[in-house]
Amino acid sequence: MAVPVLFDLRPKERIEELYDFRDELNKLIACYRDGRIAVILGIRRMGKSSLLRSFLNIMEYHIY
């Protein structure tokens, strides 16, 4: 098993690669299950795209 690189410039695409985003990921999953709309906001390079891509990879159906 390869060790994930935390400070890679490319967005992460797997949950295992995320660092300290478990609460945010759980909130995003809860919004999805409840049928609510979620908005991911934050300053540059905080991991917004990584969070979204990781979330979408665990969902069965999605549009990106």
Jmol script that loads the backbone (N, CA, C; Angstrom):
load data "model"
ATOM      1  N   MET A   1       0.853  -1.190   0.000  1.00  0.00           N
ATOM      2  CA  MET A   1       0.000   0.000   0.000  1.00  0.00           C
ATOM      3  C   MET A   1       0.886   1.237   0.000  1.00  0.00           C
ATOM      4  N   ALA A   2       0.604   2.131  -0.901  1.00  0.00           N
ATOM      5  CA  ALA A   2       1.398   3.352  -1.015  1.00  0.00           C
ATOM      6  C   ALA A   2       0.986   4.355   0.057  1.00  0.00           C
ATOM      7  N   VAL A   3       1.937   5.100   0.535  1.00  0.00           N
ATOM      8  CA  VAL A   3       1.677   6.143   1.523  1.00  0.00           C
ATOM      9  C   VAL A   3       1.223   7.395   0.782  1.00  0.00           C
ATOM     10  N   PRO A   4       0.067   7.991   1.148  1.00  0.00           N
ATOM     11  CA  PRO A   4      -0.402   9.188   0.441  1.00  0.00           C
ATOM     12  C   PRO A   4       0.508  10.386   0.707  1.00  0.00           C
ATOM     13  N   VAL A   5       0.658  11.184  -0.317  1.00  0.00           N
ATOM     14  CA  VAL A   5       1.433  12.411  -0.198  1.00  0.00           C
ATOM     15  C   VAL A   5       0.464  13.519   0.174  1.00  0.00           C
ATOM     16  N   LEU A   6       0.646  14.107   1.338  1.00  0.00           N
ATOM     17  CA  LEU A   6      -0.324  15.092   1.836  1.00  0.00           C
ATOM     18  C   LEU A   6      -0.259  16.424   1.099  1.00  0.00           C
ATOM     19  N   PHE A   7       0.913  16.808   0.643  1.00  0.00           N
ATOM     20  CA  PHE A   7       1.054  18.134   0.055  1.00  0.00           C
ATOM     21  C   PHE A   7       1.310  18.076  -1.438  1.00  0.00           C
ATOM     22  N   ASP A   8       0.623  17.152  -2.111  1.00  0.00           N
ATOM     23  CA  ASP A   8       0.672  17.063  -3.554  1.00  0.00           C
ATOM     24  C   ASP A   8      -0.154  18.216  -4.118  1.00  0.00           C
ATOM     25  N   LEU A   9       0.221  18.737  -5.270  1.00  0.00           N
ATOM     26  CA  LEU A   9      -0.492  19.871  -5.851  1.00  0.00           C
ATOM     27  C   LEU A   9      -1.821  19.479  -6.480  1.00  0.00           C
ATOM     28  N   ARG A  10      -1.977  18.208  -6.826  1.00  0.00           N
ATOM     29  CA  ARG A  10      -3.223  17.760  -7.440  1.00  0.00           C
ATOM     30  C   ARG A  10      -4.267  17.456  -6.372  1.00  0.00           C
ATOM     31  N   PRO A  11      -5.556  17.684  -6.688  1.00  0.00           N
ATOM     32  CA  PRO A  11      -6.603  17.339  -5.720  1.00  0.00           C
ATOM     33  C   PRO A  11      -6.637  15.839  -5.444  1.00  0.00           C
ATOM     34  N   LYS A  12      -6.921  15.481  -4.219  1.00  0.00           N
ATOM     35  CA  LYS A  12      -7.039  14.080  -3.825  1.00  0.00           C
ATOM     36  C   LYS A  12      -8.355  13.539  -4.372  1.00  0.00           C
ATOM     37  N   GLU A  13      -8.396  12.233  -4.607  1.00  0.00           N
ATOM     38  CA  GLU A  13      -9.617  11.645  -5.150  1.00  0.00           C
ATOM     39  C   GLU A  13     -10.131  10.473  -4.331  1.00  0.00           C
ATOM     40  N   ARG A  14      -9.425  10.112  -3.269  1.00  0.00           N
ATOM     41  CA  ARG A  14      -9.845   9.001  -2.426  1.00  0.00           C
ATOM     42  C   ARG A  14      -9.931   9.469  -0.977  1.00  0.00           C
ATOM     43  N   ILE A  15     -10.843   8.860  -0.237  1.00  0.00           N
ATOM     44  CA  ILE A  15     -11.036   9.228   1.163  1.00  0.00           C
ATOM     45  C   ILE A  15      -9.759   9.000   1.962  1.00  0.00           C
ATOM     46  N   GLU A  16      -9.043   7.949   1.625  1.00  0.00           N
ATOM     47  CA  GLU A  16      -7.818   7.618   2.357  1.00  0.00           C
ATOM     48  C   GLU A  16      -6.762   8.714   2.232  1.00  0.00           C
ATOM     49  N   GLU A  17      -6.834   9.505   1.187  1.00  0.00           N
ATOM     50  CA  GLU A  17      -5.852  10.560   0.957  1.00  0.00           C
ATOM     51  C   GLU A  17      -6.197  11.869   1.671  1.00  0.00           C
ATOM     52  N   LEU A  18      -7.440  12.008   2.118  1.00  0.00           N
ATOM     53  CA  LEU A  18      -7.849  13.243   2.790  1.00  0.00           C
ATOM     54  C   LEU A  18      -7.207  13.330   4.169  1.00  0.00           C
ATOM     55  N   TYR A  19      -6.890  14.540   4.559  1.00  0.00           N
ATOM     56  CA  TYR A  19      -6.292  14.766   5.869  1.00  0.00           C
ATOM     57  C   TYR A  19      -7.217  15.665   6.680  1.00  0.00           C
ATOM     58  N   ASP A  20      -7.781  15.153   7.762  1.00  0.00           N
ATOM     59  CA  ASP A  20      -8.573  15.933   8.707  1.00  0.00           C
ATOM     60  C   ASP A  20      -9.832  16.557   8.091  1.00  0.00           C
ATOM     61  N   PHE A  21     -10.526  15.784   7.249  1.00  0.00           N
ATOM     62  CA  PHE A  21     -11.771  16.256   6.645  1.00  0.00           C
ATOM     63  C   PHE A  21     -12.935  15.320   6.961  1.00  0.00           C
ATOM     64  N   ARG A  22     -12.809  14.491   7.985  1.00  0.00           N
ATOM     65  CA  ARG A  22     -13.851  13.518   8.306  1.00  0.00           C
ATOM     66  C   ARG A  22     -15.172  14.189   8.677  1.00  0.00           C
ATOM     67  N   ASP A  23     -15.129  15.235   9.492  1.00  0.00           N
ATOM     68  CA  ASP A  23     -16.371  15.928   9.879  1.00  0.00           C
ATOM     69  C   ASP A  23     -17.057  16.536   8.665  1.00  0.00           C
ATOM     70  N   GLU A  24     -16.285  17.204   7.823  1.00  0.00           N
ATOM     71  CA  GLU A  24     -16.844  17.836   6.635  1.00  0.00           C
ATOM     72  C   GLU A  24     -17.417  16.797   5.687  1.00  0.00           C
ATOM     73  N   LEU A  25     -16.723  15.683   5.532  1.00  0.00           N
ATOM     74  CA  LEU A  25     -17.213  14.614   4.663  1.00  0.00           C
ATOM     75  C   LEU A  25     -18.507  14.033   5.210  1.00  0.00           C
ATOM     76  N   ASN A  26     -18.595  13.822   6.509  1.00  0.00           N
ATOM     77  CA  ASN A  26     -19.826  13.305   7.117  1.00  0.00           C
ATOM     78  C   ASN A  26     -20.982  14.276   6.957  1.00  0.00           C
ATOM     79  N   LYS A  27     -20.730  15.577   7.070  1.00  0.00           N
ATOM     80  CA  LYS A  27     -21.780  16.578   6.865  1.00  0.00           C
ATOM     81  C   LYS A  27     -22.251  16.581   5.414  1.00  0.00           C
ATOM     82  N   LEU A  28     -21.312  16.429   4.485  1.00  0.00           N
ATOM     83  CA  LEU A  28     -21.660  16.385   3.072  1.00  0.00           C
ATOM     84  C   LEU A  28     -22.506  15.155   2.754  1.00  0.00           C
ATOM     85  N   ILE A  29     -22.153  14.030   3.325  1.00  0.00           N
ATOM     86  CA  ILE A  29     -22.928  12.803   3.140  1.00  0.00           C
ATOM     87  C   ILE A  29     -24.328  12.956   3.733  1.00  0.00           C
ATOM     88  N   ALA A  30     -24.425  13.587   4.893  1.00  0.00           N
ATOM     89  CA  ALA A  30     -25.738  13.809   5.528  1.00  0.00           C
ATOM     90  C   ALA A  30     -26.615  14.710   4.664  1.00  0.00           C
ATOM     91  N   CYS A  31     -26.041  15.749   4.105  1.00  0.00           N
ATOM     92  CA  CYS A  31     -26.803  16.638   3.205  1.00  0.00           C
ATOM     93  C   CYS A  31     -27.313  15.873   1.996  1.00  0.00           C
ATOM     94  N   TYR A  32     -26.453  15.044   1.434  1.00  0.00           N
ATOM     95  CA  TYR A  32     -26.831  14.254   0.266  1.00  0.00           C
ATOM     96  C   TYR A  32     -27.982  13.305   0.596  1.00  0.00           C
ATOM     97  N   ARG A  33     -27.880  12.622   1.710  1.00  0.00           N
ATOM     98  CA  ARG A  33     -28.919  11.658   2.094  1.00  0.00           C
ATOM     99  C   ARG A  33     -30.249  12.336   2.407  1.00  0.00           C
ATOM    100  N   ASP A  34     -30.187  13.562   2.944  1.00  0.00           N
ATOM    101  CA  ASP A  34     -31.410  14.300   3.275  1.00  0.00           C
ATOM    102  C   ASP A  34     -31.995  15.035   2.077  1.00  0.00           C
ATOM    103  N   GLY A  35     -31.282  15.028   0.945  1.00  0.00           N
ATOM    104  CA  GLY A  35     -31.757  15.722  -0.244  1.00  0.00           C
ATOM    105  C   GLY A  35     -31.539  17.220  -0.199  1.00  0.00           C
ATOM    106  N   ARG A  36     -30.640  17.662   0.654  1.00  0.00           N
ATOM    107  CA  ARG A  36     -30.350  19.095   0.762  1.00  0.00           C
ATOM    108  C   ARG A  36     -29.207  19.483  -0.168  1.00  0.00           C
ATOM    109  N   ILE A  37     -29.114  20.752  -0.475  1.00  0.00           N
ATOM    110  CA  ILE A  37     -28.029  21.288  -1.293  1.00  0.00           C
ATOM    111  C   ILE A  37     -26.901  21.707  -0.364  1.00  0.00           C
ATOM    112  N   ALA A  38     -25.679  21.347  -0.722  1.00  0.00           N
ATOM    113  CA  ALA A  38     -24.504  21.716   0.073  1.00  0.00           C
ATOM    114  C   ALA A  38     -23.607  22.616  -0.762  1.00  0.00           C
ATOM    115  N   VAL A  39     -23.040  23.601  -0.111  1.00  0.00           N
ATOM    116  CA  VAL A  39     -22.096  24.509  -0.753  1.00  0.00           C
ATOM    117  C   VAL A  39     -20.766  24.365  -0.024  1.00  0.00           C
ATOM    118  N   ILE A  40     -19.708  24.141  -0.785  1.00  0.00           N
ATOM    119  CA  ILE A  40     -18.370  23.996  -0.202  1.00  0.00           C
ATOM    120  C   ILE A  40     -17.621  25.298  -0.436  1.00  0.00           C
ATOM    121  N   LEU A  41     -17.361  26.005   0.651  1.00  0.00           N
ATOM    122  CA  LEU A  41     -16.676  27.302   0.573  1.00  0.00           C
ATOM    123  C   LEU A  41     -15.374  27.268   1.364  1.00  0.00           C
ATOM    124  N   GLY A  42     -14.427  28.066   0.948  1.00  0.00           N
ATOM    125  CA  GLY A  42     -13.165  28.163   1.669  1.00  0.00           C
ATOM    126  C   GLY A  42     -12.156  28.951   0.851  1.00  0.00           C
ATOM    127  N   ILE A  43     -11.079  29.313   1.497  1.00  0.00           N
ATOM    128  CA  ILE A  43     -10.036  30.058   0.791  1.00  0.00           C
ATOM    129  C   ILE A  43      -9.247  29.106  -0.104  1.00  0.00           C
ATOM    130  N   ARG A  44      -8.407  29.666  -0.934  1.00  0.00           N
ATOM    131  CA  ARG A  44      -7.609  28.890  -1.878  1.00  0.00           C
ATOM    132  C   ARG A  44      -6.791  27.809  -1.178  1.00  0.00           C
ATOM    133  N   ARG A  45      -6.702  26.651  -1.849  1.00  0.00           N
ATOM    134  CA  ARG A  45      -5.811  25.565  -1.448  1.00  0.00           C
ATOM    135  C   ARG A  45      -6.131  24.975  -0.069  1.00  0.00           C
ATOM    136  N   MET A  46      -7.410  24.999   0.293  1.00  0.00           N
ATOM    137  CA  MET A  46      -7.823  24.429   1.582  1.00  0.00           C
ATOM    138  C   MET A  46      -8.294  22.985   1.457  1.00  0.00           C
ATOM    139  N   GLY A  47      -8.546  22.527   0.221  1.00  0.00           N
ATOM    140  CA  GLY A  47      -8.970  21.150   0.019  1.00  0.00           C
ATOM    141  C   GLY A  47     -10.410  20.993  -0.435  1.00  0.00           C
ATOM    142  N   LYS A  48     -11.003  22.054  -0.953  1.00  0.00           N
ATOM    143  CA  LYS A  48     -12.401  21.985  -1.388  1.00  0.00           C
ATOM    144  C   LYS A  48     -12.584  20.960  -2.512  1.00  0.00           C
ATOM    145  N   SER A  49     -11.739  21.027  -3.521  1.00  0.00           N
ATOM    146  CA  SER A  49     -11.840  20.084  -4.645  1.00  0.00           C
ATOM    147  C   SER A  49     -11.546  18.659  -4.193  1.00  0.00           C
ATOM    148  N   SER A  50     -10.586  18.482  -3.320  1.00  0.00           N
ATOM    149  CA  SER A  50     -10.271  17.156  -2.806  1.00  0.00           C
ATOM    150  C   SER A  50     -11.440  16.576  -2.034  1.00  0.00           C
ATOM    151  N   LEU A  51     -12.089  17.397  -1.229  1.00  0.00           N
ATOM    152  CA  LEU A  51     -13.258  16.954  -0.474  1.00  0.00           C
ATOM    153  C   LEU A  51     -14.368  16.538  -1.426  1.00  0.00           C
ATOM    154  N   LEU A  52     -14.640  17.355  -2.426  1.00  0.00           N
ATOM    155  CA  LEU A  52     -15.705  17.055  -3.381  1.00  0.00           C
ATOM    156  C   LEU A  52     -15.389  15.798  -4.189  1.00  0.00           C
ATOM    157  N   ARG A  53     -14.195  15.673  -4.708  1.00  0.00           N
ATOM    158  CA  ARG A  53     -13.830  14.511  -5.515  1.00  0.00           C
ATOM    159  C   ARG A  53     -13.868  13.221  -4.690  1.00  0.00           C
ATOM    160  N   SER A  54     -13.405  13.283  -3.471  1.00  0.00           N
ATOM    161  CA  SER A  54     -13.449  12.111  -2.603  1.00  0.00           C
ATOM    162  C   SER A  54     -14.894  11.708  -2.309  1.00  0.00           C
ATOM    163  N   PHE A  55     -15.732  12.703  -2.059  1.00  0.00           N
ATOM    164  CA  PHE A  55     -17.147  12.447  -1.815  1.00  0.00           C
ATOM    165  C   PHE A  55     -17.801  11.799  -3.038  1.00  0.00           C
ATOM    166  N   LEU A  56     -17.529  12.344  -4.207  1.00  0.00           N
ATOM    167  CA  LEU A  56     -18.143  11.820  -5.420  1.00  0.00           C
ATOM    168  C   LEU A  56     -17.678  10.400  -5.737  1.00  0.00           C
ATOM    169  N   ASN A  57     -16.469  10.066  -5.374  1.00  0.00           N
ATOM    170  CA  ASN A  57     -15.974   8.720  -5.635  1.00  0.00           C
ATOM    171  C   ASN A  57     -16.643   7.652  -4.779  1.00  0.00           C
ATOM    172  N   ILE A  58     -17.218   8.047  -3.644  1.00  0.00           N
ATOM    173  CA  ILE A  58     -17.918   7.056  -2.826  1.00  0.00           C
ATOM    174  C   ILE A  58     -19.410   6.983  -3.156  1.00  0.00           C
ATOM    175  N   MET A  59     -19.925   7.951  -3.922  1.00  0.00           N
ATOM    176  CA  MET A  59     -21.327   7.960  -4.310  1.00  0.00           C
ATOM    177  C   MET A  59     -21.520   7.109  -5.563  1.00  0.00           C
ATOM    178  N   GLU A  60     -22.664   6.448  -5.653  1.00  0.00           N
ATOM    179  CA  GLU A  60     -22.914   5.590  -6.792  1.00  0.00           C
ATOM    180  C   GLU A  60     -23.197   6.398  -8.055  1.00  0.00           C
ATOM    181  N   TYR A  61     -24.017   7.438  -7.937  1.00  0.00           N
ATOM    182  CA  TYR A  61     -24.370   8.272  -9.071  1.00  0.00           C
ATOM    183  C   TYR A  61     -23.996   9.709  -8.745  1.00  0.00           C
ATOM    184  N   HIS A  62     -23.407  10.392  -9.720  1.00  0.00           N
ATOM    185  CA  HIS A  62     -23.081  11.792  -9.506  1.00  0.00           C
ATOM    186  C   HIS A  62     -22.811  12.490 -10.826  1.00  0.00           C
ATOM    187  N   ILE A  63     -22.872  13.796 -10.789  1.00  0.00           N
ATOM    188  CA  ILE A  63     -22.527  14.653 -11.925  1.00  0.00           C
ATOM    189  C   ILE A  63     -21.477  15.617 -11.425  1.00  0.00           C
ATOM    190  N   TYR A  64     -20.407  15.759 -12.175  1.00  0.00           N
ATOM    191  CA  TYR A  64     -19.323  16.666 -11.770  1.00  0.00           C
ATOM    192  C   TYR A  64     -19.166  17.752 -12.792  1.00  0.00           C
TER     193      TYR A  64
END
end "model"
wireframe off; spacefill off
backbone 0.3
color backbone group
